[in-house]
Amino acid sequence: MPQLNPAPWFAILVFSWLIFLTVIPRKVLNHTFTNEIAVLSTEKLKSDTWNWPWH
């Protein structure tokens, strides 16, 4: 039964994973996004402490 011979199927498995891990991620990462990422300002927000009477 040829299905039990691992020689051709292992090579097919290895080559298919090599294609999946090398070619496909490059094609996916080459897409550009339509929305530009807005850069947030680097100055910190001023936070005041609460001055509540606790009695």
C-alpha positions in Angstrom: 0.0 0.0 0.0 1.7 3.2 -1.1 0.0 5.3 1.6 2.2 3.8 4.2 5.4 4.8 2.5 6.4 8.1 4.3 9.1 9.1 1.8 7.0 11.1 -0.7 4.5 12.4 1.8 7.0 13.7 4.2 8.8 15.7 1.5 5.4 17.1 0.4 4.7 18.1 3.9 8.0 19.8 4.4 7.9 21.7 1.1 4.3 22.9 1.7 5.2 24.2 5.1 8.3 26.0 3.6 6.0 27.7 1.1 3.5 28.6 3.9 6.2 30.1 6.1 8.2 32.0 3.4 5.9 33.1 0.6 2.5 33.6 2.1 3.6 35.9 5.1 5.4 38.2 2.6 2.3 38.5 0.5 0.1 39.2 3.5 2.5 41.8 5.0 2.9 43.7 1.7 -0.7 44.9 1.9 -1.1 48.5 2.9 -3.7 49.7 5.4 -6.2 52.4 4.4 -6.1 54.1 7.8 -2.9 55.8 8.8 -1.9 55.3 12.4 -2.2 58.6 14.3 0.8 59.5 16.3 -0.2 60.5 19.9 1.5 63.4 21.5 4.3 62.6 23.8 3.5 65.1 26.5 1.9 63.6 29.6 -1.6 64.5 30.7 -1.8 66.6 33.9 -3.7 64.7 36.5 -4.9 66.5 39.6 -5.4 64.7 42.8 -8.8 64.7 44.4 -9.1 67.0 47.4 -12.2 65.5 49.1 -12.9 65.9 52.8 -13.2 62.4 54.3 -15.1 63.3 57.5 
